[in-house]
Amino acid sequence: MEALKIKLRQFAEERNWGQYHSPKNLATALMIEAAELAEHFRWLTQDQSYDLDSQQLEKVCDEVGDILICLINFSDKFDIDPLQCAETKIEKNRIKYPAGK
């Protein structure tokens, strides 16, 4: 994760994109990319959503990549580790939603 974060910083610096990477803009970009992912499934049935051809899957992978990039860039602004955030949230959910209830 750290290597990817460094690569993304360099990519943005080489293009002078730092001026656009405010937390607000990155959060908005994250939502837009998530919507672009959802768009690929908009008119599919439940069964069809599991049966993507290679072209569809490539487009979905591109959107997943965009989402991850936005999430890492956003997290980097606050020096937080998204993987640790997920671990912490799982533990909170374990308490909030105990198994067997």
C-alpha positions as CSV (number, residue, x, y, z in Angstrom):
1,M,0.0,0.0,0.0
2,E,2.8,2.4,0.9
3,A,4.5,1.9,-2.5
4,L,1.2,2.6,-4.3
5,K,0.7,5.7,-2.2
6,I,4.2,7.0,-3.2
7,K,3.5,6.2,-6.9
8,L,0.3,8.1,-6.7
9,R,1.9,11.1,-5.1
10,Q,4.6,11.2,-7.8
11,F,2.0,10.9,-10.5
12,A,0.0,13.8,-9.1
13,E,3.1,15.9,-8.6
14,E,4.4,15.4,-12.1
15,R,1.1,16.8,-13.4
16,N,0.7,19.6,-10.8
17,W,-2.6,18.1,-9.6
18,G,-1.9,18.7,-5.9
19,Q,-3.8,22.0,-6.2
20,Y,-7.0,20.0,-7.1
21,H,-6.5,17.3,-4.5
22,S,-8.3,18.8,-1.5
23,P,-10.2,16.5,0.7
24,K,-13.5,17.9,-0.6
25,N,-12.5,17.3,-4.2
26,L,-11.2,13.8,-3.6
27,A,-14.3,12.8,-1.6
28,T,-16.4,14.1,-4.5
29,A,-14.3,12.2,-7.1
30,L,-14.6,9.0,-5.0
31,M,-18.4,9.3,-5.1
32,I,-18.3,10.0,-8.9
33,E,-16.1,7.0,-9.6
34,A,-18.4,4.8,-7.4
35,A,-21.3,6.0,-9.5
36,E,-19.4,5.1,-12.7
37,L,-18.9,1.6,-11.3
38,A,-22.6,1.3,-10.6
39,E,-23.5,2.5,-14.1
40,H,-22.1,-0.7,-15.5
41,F,-24.7,-2.7,-13.6
42,R,-27.6,-0.3,-13.9
43,W,-29.9,-2.3,-16.2
44,L,-28.7,-5.8,-15.5
45,T,-30.6,-8.4,-13.6
46,Q,-29.1,-9.9,-10.4
47,D,-28.0,-13.0,-12.5
48,Q,-26.6,-10.8,-15.3
49,S,-24.5,-8.8,-12.8
50,Y,-22.5,-12.0,-12.1
51,D,-21.9,-12.9,-15.8
52,L,-19.8,-10.1,-17.2
53,D,-17.8,-10.7,-20.5
54,S,-14.1,-9.8,-20.7
55,Q,-14.8,-6.3,-22.0
56,Q,-17.3,-5.5,-19.3
57,L,-15.0,-6.9,-16.7
58,E,-12.1,-4.7,-17.9
59,K,-14.3,-1.6,-17.6
60,V,-15.3,-2.7,-14.1
61,C,-11.7,-3.2,-13.2
62,D,-10.9,0.3,-14.5
63,E,-13.5,1.8,-12.2
64,V,-12.4,-0.3,-9.2
65,G,-8.9,1.1,-9.9
66,D,-10.2,4.7,-10.1
67,I,-12.1,4.1,-6.8
68,L,-9.0,2.8,-5.1
69,I,-6.8,5.6,-6.4
70,C,-9.3,8.2,-5.1
71,L,-9.5,6.5,-1.7
72,I,-5.8,6.3,-1.3
73,N,-5.3,9.9,-2.3
74,F,-8.0,10.9,0.1
75,S,-6.6,8.9,2.9
76,D,-3.1,10.3,2.3
77,K,-4.4,13.8,3.0
78,F,-5.2,12.7,6.6
79,D,-2.3,10.3,6.9
80,I,-4.7,7.4,7.6
81,D,-4.4,3.8,6.5
82,P,-7.5,2.7,4.7
83,L,-6.7,-1.0,5.5
84,Q,-6.5,-0.1,9.2
85,C,-9.7,1.9,8.9
86,A,-11.4,-1.2,7.5
87,E,-10.0,-3.5,10.3
88,T,-11.3,-1.0,13.0
89,K,-14.7,-0.8,11.3
90,I,-15.0,-4.6,11.1
91,E,-14.5,-4.7,14.9
92,K,-17.1,-2.0,15.5
93,N,-19.5,-3.9,13.3
94,R,-18.8,-7.1,15.2
95,I,-20.0,-5.4,18.4
96,K,-22.9,-3.6,16.7
97,Y,-24.1,-6.7,14.8
98,P,-23.2,-9.8,16.8
99,A,-23.4,-13.1,15.0
100,G,-26.5,-15.1,15.6
101,K,-28.8,-12.2,16.4
